């Protein structure tokens, strides 16, 4: 029976000595979805991916890919998943063609099948004219595209992308995401993403947040942003304590960083000009803007409620 969920985890935990790196993770990703696991460096994102792709074993708990146990059937799991690491798995002294044929051999693909698939992917990534160049001769974005092509050679059902665009400029990051979206549309792949660039995760069907190995449930990014606030009010203050005391009854407690305060404003009709006048000399600067997923992340990592359960 085909599982409704491409990925499931129950109590997934990884411990190194006394350090609990991933702590009792429970989540589900439906087949065909794009799922984002968001959090700072050291939060446990990569370790989670390593457990789900059989690169390391859980200390306790269980996970499944397409209904198959990660610990019970690791060889099958490796045929079901593709993985693009933070650090490239490619040999820079080999050509694009050589790298991809080598990877195809590791996947056990027949030569004719591999050649057809490589031709198809080089067309998707606009790399046909680069196939005989060594990786050293490619740009960072082109090398990353080859990394993703390598990860999807065997048409995996689930593609894991661990910080896929780290270190790339904005045009290259956008190009990589166009490629991933095309692969999703054409092949129905489920995508599991970790990224530092939270604006990229807005396109996900679902995101969760992880900090110090613990999962905080999120939801659909557009809904999370909508439920957070109508506006984010940002203030640079001469006296942050006085401003916080004056505005907290109206807007709730702020996020505080030195003399910088951020408030969530629920009422879209708030008169910010009148508010600015009422604060007078207590302010050095004031701005208000629409919220984004970075704001959802910042507020979710505090003790304040972010508008969703």
C-alpha positions in Angstrom: 0.0 0.0 0.0 1.3 3.4 -1.0 1.8 5.6 2.1 0.1 9.0 2.2 3.2 10.3 3.9 6.6 10.5 2.2 8.3 11.1 5.6 7.3 10.3 9.1 9.2 10.4 12.4 8.2 9.3 15.9 10.3 10.2 18.9 13.4 10.6 16.6 16.4 11.2 18.9 20.1 11.4 18.4 22.5 11.6 21.3 26.3 11.8 21.4 27.5 11.0 24.9 25.5 13.4 27.2 24.7 15.8 24.3 21.2 15.4 22.9 21.5 16.8 19.4 18.0 15.9 18.2 15.3 15.5 20.8 12.1 13.5 20.3 11.1 14.8 16.8 7.6 14.0 15.6 6.5 15.2 12.2 4.9 14.1 8.9 5.4 15.2 5.4 2.8 14.3 2.7 3.9 12.8 -0.6 4.7 15.6 -3.1 5.0 18.4 -0.6 7.9 20.7 -0.1 8.8 20.7 3.6 11.2 23.2 5.3 13.0 22.5 8.6 14.3 25.9 9.8 16.7 26.8 12.5 20.1 28.2 13.4 23.5 26.5 13.0 23.8 23.6 15.4 20.0 23.2 15.9 20.0 19.6 14.7 18.9 20.1 11.0 21.7 18.2 9.3 21.6 15.4 12.0 17.9 15.0 11.3 18.6 14.6 7.6 21.5 12.1 8.3 19.1 9.9 10.3 16.4 10.1 7.7 18.8 9.1 4.9 20.5 6.2 6.9 23.9 8.1 7.2 23.6 7.8 11.0 21.4 5.7 13.2 18.9 7.2 15.7 19.7 6.7 19.4 15.9 6.1 19.8 12.7 6.6 18.0 11.8 5.6 14.5 11.3 7.2 11.0 10.0 6.0 7.7 10.4 7.0 4.1 7.4 6.2 1.8 6.2 3.8 4.5 9.5 1.9 4.7 11.5 1.9 8.0 14.7 3.8 7.9 16.4 1.5 10.4 14.7 -1.7 9.2 15.5 -1.4 5.5 18.4 1.0 4.9 19.4 -0.3 1.5 15.9 0.3 0.1 15.7 3.7 1.8 18.9 4.8 -0.1 17.2 3.9 -3.4 14.2 6.0 -2.4 16.1 9.2 -1.4 18.4 11.7 -3.0 20.7 13.9 -0.9 22.4 17.2 -1.7 24.8 18.0 1.1 25.9 21.4 2.4 29.3 20.6 1.0 29.6 19.4 -2.5 30.0 15.7 -3.1 31.5 16.3 -6.6 35.2 15.9 -7.7 36.3 19.3 -9.0 39.1 17.7 -11.1 36.6 15.7 -13.1 34.2 16.9 -15.8 30.5 17.4 -15.4 29.9 14.3 -17.5 32.4 12.2 -15.6 31.0 13.2 -12.2 27.4 12.3 -13.2 28.4 9.0 -14.9 30.4 8.0 -11.8 27.4 8.8 -9.6 25.1 6.8 -11.9 27.4 3.8 -11.5 27.2 4.1 -7.8 23.4 4.0 -8.1 23.7 0.9 -10.2 22.2 2.5 -13.3 22.8 0.8 -16.7 25.0 2.9 -19.1 22.3 3.6 -21.6 19.8 4.5 -18.9 22.4 6.8 -17.2 23.3 8.5 -20.5 19.6 9.3 -21.2 19.0 10.6 -17.7 22.2 12.7 -17.7 21.2 14.3 -21.1 17.7 15.1 -19.7 19.1 16.7 -16.5 21.8 18.7 -18.3 19.0 20.2 -20.4 17.0 21.0 -17.3 20.0 22.8 -15.8 21.1 24.5 -19.0 24.5 22.7 -18.8 24.6 20.9 -22.1 27.5 23.0 -23.3 29.4 22.6 -20.0 29.3 18.8 -19.9 33.0 18.3 -20.9 34.3 21.1 -18.6 36.0 20.3 -15.3 34.0 21.4 -12.2 36.8 23.8 -11.5 35.8 25.8 -14.6 32.2 26.3 -13.5 30.6 29.1 -11.4 29.4 28.3 -7.9 25.8 28.3 -9.2 26.6 25.9 -12.0 28.5 23.5 -9.6 25.5 23.5 -7.3 23.2 22.7 -10.2 25.4 19.7 -11.0 25.2 18.7 -7.3 21.4 18.6 -7.5 21.5 16.8 -10.8 23.7 14.2 -9.1 21.1 13.9 -6.3 18.2 13.2 -8.6 19.9 11.0 -11.2 18.0 7.9 -10.0 14.6 9.7 -9.8 14.3 9.5 -6.0 10.9 9.8 -4.4 12.2 12.1 -1.7 14.9 14.8 -2.3 16.8 16.1 0.8 18.4 19.5 0.3 20.7 20.6 3.1 21.3 24.3 2.7 21.3 24.0 -1.1 22.0 27.6 -1.9 24.4 28.5 0.8 27.1 30.9 -0.4 25.3 31.7 -3.7 24.3 35.1 -4.9 20.6 35.9 -5.4 20.4 35.3 -9.1 22.0 31.8 -8.7 19.8 31.0 -5.7 16.7 31.9 -7.7 17.9 29.7 -10.6 18.5 26.7 -8.3 14.9 27.0 -7.0 13.5 27.2 -10.6 15.3 23.9 -11.3 14.0 22.3 -8.1 10.4 23.4 -8.9 10.6 22.0 -12.4 11.8 18.7 -11.0 9.0 18.7 -8.5 6.4 19.4 -11.2 7.6 16.9 -13.6 8.4 14.0 -11.3 6.2 14.6 -8.2 9.2 14.5 -5.8 8.8 15.3 -2.2 11.4 17.8 -1.1 12.8 18.2 2.4 14.7 21.5 2.8 16.9 23.1 5.3 18.0 26.7 4.7 19.3 29.8 6.4 17.6 32.0 3.8 14.1 32.0 5.3 12.6 33.9 2.4 13.3 30.8 0.3 11.1 28.7 2.6 8.0 30.8 1.9 7.4 28.6 -1.1 7.2 25.5 1.1 3.9 23.8 1.7 4.8 23.4 5.4 7.6 24.5 7.7 8.6 23.7 11.2 11.3 25.3 13.4 14.0 23.5 15.3 16.2 24.9 18.1 18.6 23.0 20.3 17.3 19.7 18.9 13.6 20.4 19.8 10.9 20.9 17.2 8.4 23.7 17.3 5.5 23.2 15.0 4.9 25.8 12.3 2.5 25.4 9.4 2.0 26.9 6.0 4.4 29.9 5.7 1.8 32.3 4.2 -0.6 31.5 7.0 2.1 31.9 9.7 3.0 35.3 8.3 -0.7 36.4 8.1 -1.4 35.2 11.7 1.7 36.8 13.2 0.6 40.4 12.7 -0.6 43.0 10.2 2.6 45.0 10.7 5.9 44.8 12.5 6.7 48.1 14.3 10.4 48.7 14.7 11.7 51.4 17.0 15.2 52.7 17.9 14.8 54.4 21.3 16.6 56.8 23.5 14.9 55.0 26.4 13.8 51.5 25.5 12.4 50.7 28.9 10.1 53.7 28.9 8.9 53.0 25.3 8.3 49.3 26.1 6.3 50.3 29.2 4.2 52.7 27.2 3.4 50.4 24.2 3.2 46.9 25.8 -0.4 47.4 27.0 -1.4 48.2 23.4 0.7 45.8 21.4 2.0 43.2 23.8 5.6 42.6 24.9 8.3 43.5 22.3 11.4 41.7 21.1 14.2 43.7 22.6 17.8 44.1 21.3 19.8 46.8 23.0 17.9 50.0 22.2 15.9 48.4 19.4 12.3 47.2 20.0 10.0 45.2 17.7 6.3 45.0 18.3 3.6 43.0 16.5 0.7 45.2 15.4 -2.5 43.2 14.9 -4.7 46.2 13.9 -4.1 47.0 10.2 -5.7 50.5 10.8 -3.2 51.6 13.4 -2.3 55.3 13.1 1.5 55.2 13.1 1.9 58.9 12.6 -0.1 59.7 15.7 1.8 57.0 17.6 5.1 58.6 16.5 4.0 62.0 17.8 2.9 60.5 21.1 6.4 59.0 21.7 8.1 62.2 20.8 11.7 62.5 22.0 11.8 58.9 23.3 12.4 57.8 19.7 15.5 58.0 17.5 13.8 56.3 14.6 10.6 54.4 13.7 9.4 52.2 10.9 6.6 49.8 10.2 6.5 47.1 7.6 4.6 43.9 6.6 5.9 40.8 8.5 7.8 38.0 6.8 8.9 34.5 7.6 12.0 35.8 9.4 9.7 37.5 11.9 7.7 34.3 12.4 10.9 32.5 13.2 12.2 35.2 15.6 8.8 35.3 17.5 8.4 31.6 17.5 11.8 31.2 19.2 10.7 33.4 22.1 8.2 32.6 24.7 5.6 34.7 23.0 2.7 33.0 21.2 3.0 33.5 17.4 -0.7 33.2 16.5 -0.8 29.4 15.7 -1.0 26.3 17.8 
